[in-house]
Amino acid sequence: MNTFRQKISMAVLAAAACVTCLAQAQDFKMGFVNTERIFREAATAKQAQAKLEQEFSRREKELVDTGNTLKQASEKFEREAPTLAESQRTARQKQLIEQDREFQRKRREFQEDLNARKNEEQQIVVERANRAVKQVAEAEKFDVIFQEAVYVNPKHDITEKVIKALNASTAK
């Protein structure tokens, strides 16, 4: 008899816990933010991209020009190599190899500089986006906002609101 009462008590407790959870779940408000979309569409992200392009376009053009010049010199060497003396062929080959090393070094430096600056600019965008997410979450009383998810029901996606808040703060 005693075990029967314990089982009934446990069932009543479990039912009460379920009812409490359901009541709390109705008040729970969650949202989702698509960070990739923010990086594509927000004015801050577009400004950062334009800033990077402006900052690195000259160096990129110089690299492309140097690469094309090196390619032309290499093609010219390939055409003329059979008619050159052995000492001339060796000297030009060494020269081309040295030019290619220098080109590769400059290209690596360019890529490293670009990546470092891109990370700096993205960090600025992320910080501003996080402030905008927090602003929207507090204004609309969200309990939690997710940035990564396998699936999101579109009714929980607040990305558009965040982009608008971010653009509004950028316009100021």
N, C-alpha and C positions, 0 to 999 in steps of 0.2 A: 504494500500500500504506500509506503514511504517513497519508493522509487517512482511510483506512478505520479505522486504529487511533485516530485522533483522534475519529472519529464514535462508535466503540464506547466510548471513554473518556468522552465527553460523555453518552452514553446511560446509562452506569453511574453517573456523577455525578448526573444528573437523577433516576434511580431512587432513589439513596441520599437525595437531598434530599427526594423525595416521602415516603419511608418515615419520615424524621426529622420532617417536618411532620405526618404522620398520628399519630406517637407523641406529639408535643407537643400536637396538637389534642385528644387524648383526655384530657389533663390540664387543658385550658383550660375554665374554668367561668365562664359569664356569666349575668347576670340582668337583669331589667327592672323598673322602678318606674313606676307610673302616678301622676304627680303630681296630676292632676285628681282622682283618687279619694282621694288623701291629703287634699286640700283639702276634699273632701266628707265624709269619714268619720272622720278622726282627731280625737280629743278636743281636741287643741291648736287645730286649725282651727275646731272648733265653738265653743270658748271665745272665740277671737278674734272670731268672727262675733257672738256674744252680747254681747261687750264693746263692739263697734262699734254694735250696735243700741241698747244701753243708752245709750251716749254721745251718739248722734245722734238718738234718737227724739223728744226734746223739740223740737229745732230743726226736724225733719221735720214734726212735727205743726203747729208754728207756721206753717211754709211752706204746708202744705195749707190751714190755716184762712185765711191771708192770701189765697191763691189763690181760695178759695171766696168770700170777702168781695168781692174784686175782680171776680170773675165776676158776682156778684149786683148789684154797683153798676153794672157795664157793662150788664147786662140791663135794669136799672131806667132807666138813661140812655136806652137804645134805645127803651124804651116811652114815656118822657116827653119825648124830644127834640122831637117835632113840636109839642108844646104850650108849650115853653119859648121865652122871648125869645132873640133872637140872642146877646146878651151873656151870658146865663145858660148857654146851650148851649155857647158857646165856653169859658167859665170851667170848667164841669164837664168838658168834653172835655179841657182842659189838665190838670185835676186827675187825671182817670183815666189820662192818658198818663204823668204824673209818678209816680203810684202803681204803674203797670205797670213803669216803668223801675226803681223801687226794688225791686219784687218780683223782677224778672229779676236784678238785681244780687245780692240776697240769695240767690236760688236758685243763681247761679253760685258765690258764695262757699261756700255749703253744699256744693255738689258738689265743689269744689276741696278743701275741708277733709276731706270724707269720703274722697275718692280718696287724699289724702296719708296719712291715718290708716290706710286700708285697705292701702296699700303698706307702711307701717311694720309692721302686724300680719302681713301676708303674709311679709315678710322674716324676721320672728321664726319663723314656722311653717317657712319654707324652711330656715333654719339648723338648727332642731331636727330636721327631717326628714332633712337631709343627715347630721347626726350619727347618726341612727337607721340610715340606709342604710349608713353606714360601719361601724357596729357590727355589723349583720347580715352585711355583706360580709366583714368580718374574722373573725367567728365561724364562718361557713360556708365560708371560703376561696374567695371569688369573685375572679376575675381582673379582671372589668370589670362595671359596672352601667350600663345605659342608661336614660335618662329619656324619650327621644323615639324612636319607631320607627313605621314604616308597618305592620308586622305583627310580632306576637310570639307564639310558641308558648306557651300557658298554663303549660307546665312550667317556663318561665324567669321567670315573673312572681312577684316576691317582695314585691309591694305589701302583701299581708296581713301578712307577717312584719314589714315596716317599720311598718305601722300599729300592730301589737301592741307593738313595741318603743317606738314613740313614745308610745303610751298608757301604757305601763308607766313611762316616764320622767316623764310628766306627773303620774301618780298619786303620785309620791314627794314 
